[in-house]
């Protein structure tokens, strides 16, 4: 995902997600953006990457869709234990 001038990566992600949803498309991996970065770090994964494959996440996360995993990492990042 490339940043747009004066648009944060979270806005780009949310907009892309909504456009994709309109056409029946869902993410196949977890996209790393401002909201998920801390959660991904707490899982001990490289948060400098653009995406994380679902099979790289701990087993409980693999029951989720990539979209659900992204939501969880974004919303609950402060509740995850430090690495």
C-alpha positions, 0 to 999 in steps of 0.5 A, spaced: 500 500 500 503 506 497 501 512 501 498 518 498 500 525 499 497 528 506 493 521 507 495 517 512 496 509 511 490 508 516 485 512 511 488 509 505 487 502 508 480 503 510 478 506 503 481 500 500 477 496 504 471 499 503 472 499 496 474 492 496 468 490 500 463 493 495 466 489 489 465 483 494 473 482 495 476 481 502 483 481 504 487 475 504 493 477 509 493 482 514 495 489 512 500 493 517 498 500 518 498 505 524 493 501 528 495 494 527 503 496 528 503 495 535 499 489 536 504 486 531 510 488 535 507 485 541 506 478 537 514 478 536 513 479 528 516 484 524 512 490 524 516 494 518 513 489 513 507 491 509 503 485 510 503 479 515 500 472 512 495 469 517 499 463 518 505 467 521 500 469 527 499 465 533 494 459 532 488 463 535 488 468 530 488 463 524 480 462 526 479 469 524 479 472 517 484 477 515 480 483 516 478 480 523 485 479 525 486 486 523 481 489 527 483 485 533 490 487 533 488 494 532 483 495 537 486 490 542 493 492 541 494 495 548 491 489 552 496 484 548 502 482 553 509 485 551 513 480 547 
